[in-house]
Amino acid sequence: MVVLAVPAAAAEAPAGGFSVPLTCWKNRSCIVQFYPDQRRGAEAGDYRCGGASYDGHSGTDFRLRHITEMNVGVPVLAAAPGQILSAIDTYSDLPVTEASAAGDPAAANGNSVVIDHGEGWQSRYNHLRAGGLKVEVGERVRRGAILGHVGRSGRANFPHLHFEIIYRGAIMDPFSGSPPQSGCGDEDRPLWTDEAGRALAYRDGGLLDAGFSTLDLSAQEVRAGPPRLRRATWQTETLNFWASAFLLNQGDREEIKLIDPDGKAIGRSSATLDRDQDEWVRTLGVDRPQGGWRPGMYLGIYQVTRGSADTETMVIDATRALVVR
């Protein structure tokens, strides 16, 4: 039997730790969709033994809420000072297939940057937006320097940054300070700075976005980033409230409702999820009543609860307002 030596995490990451590797506007760009897989064997689990990972996943996936944010541009930042070791900007923002990635192994990563931080530490940034790299090989960068923008080049089903920390050739989980599949639920030695650690508090599911529309939106249209409806008139044909979420679990209970200015529910739908959902969209539409909409403030509410009656927790409690004049 051959035993491979896996380096333990150093007592302290370079320069006091790694910063959040992208711009987090109002905390919206700091959504971790998937953590490194820390559970041994075929069953996946994140560093808290939760379900926010998948088998063999090696990095941290910071997702955007929708494609509109990718098009606007969310900067990817150097998580620590260092020297650019690799910079690839040759792939489009159309996700590659498994077959095409097999013929070109680098295609799975898409456009990417690798930084050497010294003393055996490196960081990798995958799936960057096409045509926007800001650095070159050999260039020295400071912490927070813009490397490019979040994209979906390579094997990426949604716009996100796949971020990895490497120590002496071994990938390290920045939340636990240990290599992936080392076991979950143990004492953590995070590699983040204190500020990054606070910004990246653990979340096993939550809200991506919510809002109103006059259109009956499909799930694909919600994922793309629909226009915002802030006001409507008494003549508006239909009020549609929509919400998108990430990492919902089988058995989670959801309710979506539309409340009129008197506090009365004029539309309501509830369900229990029959399977896990990496990404989920729920919509509710109510047609204009006879005589038109009453002026005032209408509320769209989307809630998701998890657990039994004794341990029930609120995963999502989102409210959006719409003014009808």
Secondary structure by P-SEA (a helix, b strand, c coil): cbbbbbbcccccccccccccccccccccccccccccccccccbbbcccccccccccccbbbbccccaaaaaabbbbbccbbbbbcccccccccccccaaaaaaccccccccbbbbbccccbbbbbccccccccccccccccccccccbbbbbcccccccccbbbbbcccccccccccccccccccccccccccaaaaaaaccccccccccccccccccaaaaaacccccccccccccbbbbbbbbccccccbbbbbbccccccccccbbbbbbcccccbbbbbbbbccccccccccbbbbbbbbbbccccccccccbbbbbbbcc
